[in-house]
Amino acid sequence: MLWCGTLIRKQRGFTLIELIMVIVVLGILSFGTTQFIVNSSQSYMDTARRERQGSAARMAVEKISRELRSALPNSVRVVDRDGTLSVDNQGDCIEFVPVLGGSIYTSLPVTSSAAQFSSVPYLAGDAPAVSSALGSLSRVAVYPISTADIYSLSASSAVSSKIDPASVLEGTAEVDLLLEQPHQFPLHSPGRRWFMVSEPVSFCIHADGKLFRYGDYGFVSTQPVPGGSSSLIESVPERSLLAIGASGGFVEVPPTLQRNALIQINLDIRERGEGVSINHEVQLRNVP
């Protein structure tokens, strides 16, 4: 007799120990994965911050360097932001007079005052910025041999009154450069060279680490600094922020018989304890 039946198997679930072990393993895997994602994100943010610091430092140094290369001879002044001058000509603020252009004069009012003088012209189209420069606050500088003679404007200083915008400097024959007021220059230039200059420019690192560029504040006999008697403040017409978290300063190295003057730019940009330091030298090629 053949007996047929159904095999019945007993159903079993996970034990409590097995569930705990699975939860622990999944927790370890989740923690490791989370840490990997967090570390990767933090590494990306750190790299981006360092790149941002490097870019800010390079941009600021390049901006200052380009403008300094066109500085009027002997117009660079360096002081600390409290207005004091260190023994080694090092400070937080640097000021100079930018050169817009220049030429050779054929006559110059030295023995007496005059409201014009003759000059070798610019070739037509050779100096496209001349017309726009005449429309700004441009002046004439001849043989500047000291900062005092540059920034203390008078009727007989090395820097003249403003150029008359009606002056025509381009052409093929000798031209007359017109001044708004009569002027008497103290000395002739050995190379009969005259410079067209604009208003002074300053770069200054504030106590809070902000690096500013200042412009169009006029000629001041005492170098203006933030918070000083002749202060560089927010009301300055052209005030622009170049960098934050900045420290360092500027060093003026006087010229010698073997080389021109040098400006050392020591700039340090820091954020969250990390930073970038750049030490750069700028040679002042212009000569009186």
C-alpha positions as CSV (number, residue, x, y, z in Angstrom):
1,M,0.0,0.0,0.0
2,L,1.4,3.3,-1.2
3,W,1.1,6.2,1.3
4,C,1.2,9.8,-0.1
5,G,1.5,12.8,2.1
6,T,2.8,16.4,2.1
7,L,6.2,17.4,3.6
8,I,5.7,20.2,6.0
9,R,8.7,22.4,6.7
10,K,8.9,24.6,9.8
11,Q,9.3,28.4,8.9
12,R,12.0,30.4,10.8
13,G,12.8,34.2,11.0
14,F,15.8,36.2,12.0
15,T,16.9,36.0,15.5
16,L,17.4,39.1,17.6
17,I,21.2,38.7,17.5
18,E,21.2,38.5,13.7
19,L,19.1,41.7,13.4
20,I,21.5,43.5,15.8
21,M,24.5,42.3,13.7
22,V,22.9,43.6,10.5
23,I,22.1,46.9,12.0
24,V,25.7,47.3,13.3
25,V,27.2,46.4,9.9
26,L,24.9,48.8,8.1
27,G,25.7,51.5,10.6
28,I,29.4,51.0,10.1
29,L,29.0,51.1,6.3
30,S,26.8,54.2,6.5
31,F,29.2,56.0,8.8
32,G,32.1,55.2,6.5
33,T,30.2,56.4,3.4
34,T,29.1,59.6,5.1
35,Q,32.6,60.4,6.3
36,F,33.9,59.8,2.8
37,I,31.3,62.2,1.4
38,V,31.9,64.8,4.1
39,N,35.7,64.6,3.7
40,S,35.4,64.9,-0.1
41,S,33.2,67.9,0.3
42,Q,35.5,69.5,2.8
43,S,38.5,68.9,0.7
44,Y,36.8,70.5,-2.3
45,M,35.8,73.6,-0.2
46,D,39.4,73.9,1.2
47,T,40.8,73.6,-2.3
48,A,38.4,76.2,-3.6
49,R,39.2,78.5,-0.7
50,R,42.9,78.2,-1.3
51,E,42.4,78.9,-5.0
52,R,40.3,81.9,-4.2
53,Q,43.0,83.2,-1.9
54,G,45.7,82.7,-4.5
55,S,43.7,84.4,-7.2
56,A,42.9,87.3,-4.9
57,A,46.5,87.8,-4.0
58,R,47.8,87.5,-7.6
59,M,45.1,89.9,-8.9
60,A,45.9,92.5,-6.2
61,V,49.7,92.3,-6.8
62,E,49.3,92.4,-10.5
63,K,47.0,95.4,-10.3
64,I,49.4,97.3,-8.0
65,S,52.4,96.3,-10.1
66,R,50.9,97.5,-13.4
67,E,50.0,100.9,-12.0
68,L,53.3,101.3,-10.2
69,R,55.3,100.8,-13.4
70,S,53.8,104.1,-14.7
71,A,54.6,106.1,-11.6
72,L,56.1,109.5,-12.0
73,P,59.8,109.6,-10.9
74,N,60.2,110.4,-7.2
75,S,56.5,110.4,-6.6
76,V,56.3,107.2,-4.5
77,R,55.6,107.7,-0.8
78,V,55.3,104.9,1.8
79,V,54.0,105.2,5.3
80,D,52.2,103.1,8.0
81,R,48.5,103.5,8.2
82,D,48.9,105.6,11.3
83,G,51.0,108.1,9.2
84,T,54.4,107.3,10.6
85,L,57.4,106.4,8.4
86,S,59.6,103.5,9.4
87,V,63.4,103.6,9.2
88,D,63.5,101.1,6.3
89,N,60.9,102.9,4.2
90,Q,58.3,100.2,4.9
91,G,54.6,100.8,5.5
92,D,51.0,99.7,5.0
93,C,50.1,102.5,2.5
94,I,51.8,103.5,-0.8
95,E,51.0,106.6,-2.8
96,F,52.3,107.7,-6.3
97,V,51.3,109.9,-9.2
98,P,50.4,107.9,-12.4
99,V,51.9,109.0,-15.8
100,L,49.4,109.2,-18.6
101,G,51.9,110.1,-21.3
102,G,54.8,112.4,-22.2
103,S,56.9,114.0,-24.8
104,I,59.9,116.3,-25.4
105,Y,59.4,120.1,-25.0
106,T,61.1,122.6,-27.2
107,S,60.5,125.6,-24.9
108,L,59.5,125.8,-21.2
109,P,58.6,128.7,-18.8
110,V,61.5,128.5,-16.3
111,T,62.6,132.1,-15.9
112,S,59.1,133.5,-15.9
113,S,55.5,132.3,-15.8
114,A,53.5,131.4,-18.9
115,A,50.3,129.6,-19.6
116,Q,51.7,127.5,-22.5
117,F,54.9,125.9,-23.8
118,S,55.9,124.2,-27.1
119,S,56.3,120.5,-27.4
120,V,57.1,117.7,-29.9
121,P,53.7,116.4,-31.0
122,Y,52.2,113.0,-30.8
123,L,51.7,111.3,-34.1
124,A,48.1,111.2,-35.2
125,G,46.6,107.9,-34.0
126,D,49.8,107.0,-32.1
127,A,48.4,108.0,-28.8
128,P,44.7,107.3,-28.8
129,A,44.4,108.0,-25.0
130,V,45.7,111.6,-25.3
131,S,42.3,113.1,-26.0
132,S,40.6,111.3,-23.1
133,A,43.6,112.1,-20.8
134,L,43.2,115.8,-21.6
135,G,39.6,115.6,-20.5
136,S,40.6,114.3,-17.1
137,L,42.4,116.0,-14.3
138,S,45.7,115.9,-16.1
139,R,48.7,118.1,-15.3
140,V,52.3,118.6,-16.5
141,A,55.3,117.5,-14.5
142,V,58.9,118.5,-15.4
143,Y,62.0,117.2,-13.7
144,P,60.5,116.0,-10.4
145,I,63.4,115.4,-8.1
146,S,61.6,115.3,-4.7
147,T,58.2,114.3,-3.3
148,A,57.8,117.6,-1.6
149,D,58.0,119.4,-4.9
150,I,55.5,117.1,-6.5
151,Y,52.7,117.1,-3.8
152,S,53.0,120.7,-2.6
153,L,51.4,122.3,-5.6
154,S,52.2,125.9,-6.3
155,A,52.8,128.3,-9.2
156,S,56.4,127.3,-9.3
157,S,56.4,123.6,-8.4
158,A,57.5,120.7,-10.6
159,V,53.8,119.9,-11.3
160,S,51.8,122.5,-13.0
161,S,48.2,123.6,-13.0
162,K,45.7,121.5,-15.0
163,I,46.1,121.2,-18.7
164,D,43.6,123.1,-20.8
165,P,41.4,120.5,-22.5
166,A,41.5,122.8,-25.6
167,S,45.2,121.7,-26.2
168,V,45.9,119.8,-29.4
169,L,48.9,117.5,-29.0
170,E,48.6,115.3,-32.1
171,G,50.0,116.4,-35.4
172,T,53.1,116.6,-37.6
173,A,54.5,120.0,-36.4
174,E,55.4,121.6,-33.1
175,V,52.4,122.1,-30.9
176,D,51.5,124.4,-28.0
177,L,50.4,122.8,-24.8
178,L,48.0,125.1,-22.9
179,L,47.7,125.4,-19.1
180,E,44.6,126.6,-17.2
181,Q,46.8,129.0,-15.2
182,P,50.3,130.5,-15.7
183,H,53.1,128.4,-14.3
184,Q,56.9,128.7,-13.8
185,F,58.8,125.4,-13.6
186,P,61.8,125.4,-11.2
187,L,64.3,123.5,-13.5
188,H,64.8,122.3,-17.0
189,S,64.9,118.5,-17.5
190,P,68.3,117.3,-18.8
191,G,66.4,115.3,-21.4
192,R,63.9,118.1,-22.0
193,R,61.2,115.6,-21.0
194,W,57.7,116.4,-19.8
195,F,55.1,114.1,-18.3
196,M,51.4,114.2,-18.5
197,V,50.2,113.0,-15.1
198,S,46.9,112.4,-13.4
199,E,45.7,112.7,-9.7
200,P,47.6,110.7,-7.1
201,V,46.7,107.1,-6.3
202,S,47.0,105.2,-3.0
203,F,46.9,101.5,-2.0
204,C,46.4,100.9,1.7
205,I,46.0,97.9,3.9
206,H,43.5,98.7,6.7
207,A,43.7,97.3,10.3
208,D,40.8,95.0,9.5
209,G,42.7,93.3,6.7
210,K,40.9,95.1,3.8
211,L,43.1,96.3,0.9
212,F,41.7,99.4,-0.8
213,R,42.7,101.5,-3.8
214,Y,42.0,105.2,-3.6
215,G,42.0,107.8,-6.4
216,D,40.8,111.3,-7.3
217,Y,41.3,112.7,-3.9
218,G,43.8,115.4,-5.0
219,F,47.3,116.4,-4.2
220,V,48.0,116.6,-0.5
221,S,51.4,117.7,1.0
222,T,51.2,115.2,3.8
223,Q,50.5,111.6,2.6
224,P,46.9,110.8,3.5
225,V,46.2,107.6,5.4
226,P,43.0,106.0,6.8
227,G,41.8,107.9,9.8
228,G,44.5,110.5,9.6
229,S,44.2,114.3,9.5
230,S,44.2,113.9,5.7
231,S,42.2,110.7,5.8
232,L,41.4,108.2,3.0
233,I,37.8,107.4,3.9
234,E,34.7,106.0,2.2
235,S,33.8,109.4,0.7
236,V,36.9,109.3,-1.6
237,P,35.5,109.4,-5.2
238,E,37.3,106.4,-6.4
239,R,37.6,103.8,-3.6
240,S,37.6,100.1,-4.5
241,L,38.2,97.0,-2.5
242,L,40.9,94.7,-3.9
243,A,41.2,92.0,-1.2
244,I,40.1,91.0,2.3
245,G,42.1,89.2,5.0
246,A,45.2,91.0,3.8
247,S,48.4,91.9,5.7
248,G,51.9,92.8,4.8
249,G,53.0,96.1,3.3
250,F,55.2,97.9,0.9
251,V,58.9,98.7,0.9
252,E,60.5,101.5,-1.1
253,V,64.1,100.8,-2.2
254,P,65.8,104.0,-3.4
255,P,67.6,104.1,-6.7
256,T,71.4,103.8,-7.1
257,L,73.9,104.5,-9.8
258,Q,73.5,100.8,-11.0
259,R,69.7,100.5,-11.0
260,N,66.4,102.2,-10.8
261,A,64.2,102.4,-7.7
262,L,62.4,99.3,-6.6
263,I,59.1,98.7,-4.8
264,Q,58.8,95.5,-2.8
265,I,55.2,94.2,-2.4
266,N,54.7,91.8,0.5
267,L,51.1,90.6,0.5
268,D,49.6,87.9,2.7
269,I,46.0,86.8,2.2
270,R,44.6,84.6,5.0
271,E,41.2,83.0,5.7
272,R,40.4,80.4,8.5
273,G,44.1,80.1,9.5
274,E,45.3,79.4,5.9
275,G,46.8,81.8,3.5
276,V,48.9,82.7,0.5
277,S,52.0,84.9,0.7
278,I,53.4,86.7,-2.3
279,N,56.6,88.7,-2.4
280,H,57.0,90.8,-5.6
281,E,59.4,93.5,-6.8
282,V,58.4,96.3,-9.2
283,Q,61.1,98.3,-11.0
284,L,60.3,101.9,-11.6
285,R,61.6,102.5,-15.1
286,N,60.6,106.2,-15.5
287,V,63.4,108.7,-15.0
288,P,63.2,112.5,-14.5
